[in-house]
Amino acid sequence: MKQFMVICACAILAIGCSSKTTDVDENGVLNAELLTSTEGGLNFTPMKHEDSVYVLNFKPTIYTYNNEPYTGKINAFNADKLMMEGSLKDGMYNDAWKFYYPSGAVQIEGNYSNGLETGFWNSYYRKDFYSIVKYYDNNGYMLMRKEYFDNGKIKNYQNVKCPQFGNVARRIQFKYSGEIDYLDAEREIGKLNPADVNKMLQDNGLLVK
């Protein structure tokens, strides 16, 4: 039997042959091991892309079942542990997806549209402890990125110049203690102190912890 690989931004999840013996479960969810793709394998890479060049040159991987692009929910198991669940539409990633640690905790979650990430995507060190948060617009362009230390404090924050973020490009680096180490914010350099920056992020829902 073939092996199913999920390649994540922060880790590689190897999903071995499932013990499931039917194509779909009682909820009509297809076993992902039964899919084939235009890439010749089953490689899911959530939160991988970060630049506009990727979107401009994007060619979606098409997943097929019985030689037809598949539409519906899919999942994957390793030794009866759920490792991934999501949906395909016309063979492309679509709607909500979740990837799990062997413990059952969510490792990565977010939404796809026509094969590209959209909206907020979150990865976690462990339950409720963020590792990376990214925000993509409806066309798949990444507009914001946050990275966290393993103590739950933010490590760095970046957003591109766009209406969603006040048409101001920002890059802020934090120390492990939570203090600001570096600030590069268009039109704001020298005008904001660390307390003002933290308040700005909190007011806009950008600084989770």
Rosetta blueprint (number, residue, H / E / L):
1 M L
2 K L
3 Q L
4 F E
5 M E
6 V E
7 I E
8 C L
9 A L
10 C L
11 A L
12 I E
13 L E
14 A E
15 I E
16 G L
17 C L
18 S L
19 S L
20 K L
21 T L
22 T L
23 D L
24 V E
25 D L
26 E L
27 N L
28 G L
29 V L
30 L E
31 N E
32 A H
33 E H
34 L H
35 L L
36 T E
37 S E
38 T L
39 E L
40 G L
41 G L
42 L L
43 N E
44 F E
45 T L
46 P L
47 M L
48 K L
49 H L
50 E L
51 D L
52 S H
53 V H
54 Y H
55 V H
56 L H
57 N L
58 F L
59 K L
60 P L
61 T L
62 I L
63 Y E
64 T E
65 Y E
66 N L
67 N L
68 E E
69 P E
70 Y L
71 T L
72 G E
73 K E
74 I E
75 N E
76 A E
77 F E
78 N E
79 A L
80 D L
81 K E
82 L E
83 M E
84 M E
85 E E
86 G E
87 S E
88 L E
89 K E
90 D L
91 G L
92 M E
93 Y E
94 N E
95 D E
96 A E
97 W E
98 K E
99 F E
100 Y E
101 Y L
102 P L
103 S L
104 G L
105 A L
106 V E
107 Q E
108 I E
109 E E
110 G E
111 N E
112 Y E
113 S E
114 N L
115 G L
116 L E
117 E E
118 T E
119 G E
120 F E
121 W E
122 N E
123 S E
124 Y E
125 Y E
126 R E
127 K L
128 D L
129 F E
130 Y E
131 S E
132 I E
133 V E
134 K E
135 Y E
136 Y E
137 D L
138 N L
139 N L
140 G L
141 Y L
142 M E
143 L E
144 M E
145 R E
146 K E
147 E E
148 Y E
149 F L
150 D L
151 N L
152 G L
153 K L
154 I E
155 K E
156 N E
157 Y E
158 Q E
159 N E
160 V L
161 K L
162 C L
163 P H
164 Q H
165 F H
166 G L
167 N L
168 V L
169 A L
170 R E
171 R E
172 I E
173 Q E
174 F E
175 K L
176 Y L
177 S L
178 G L
179 E L
180 I E
181 D E
182 Y E
183 L E
184 D E
185 A E
186 E L
187 R L
188 E L
189 I L
190 G L
191 K L
192 L L
193 N L
194 P H
195 A H
196 D H
197 V H
198 N H
199 K H
200 M H
201 L H
202 Q H
203 D H
204 N L
205 G L
206 L L
207 L L
208 V L
209 K L
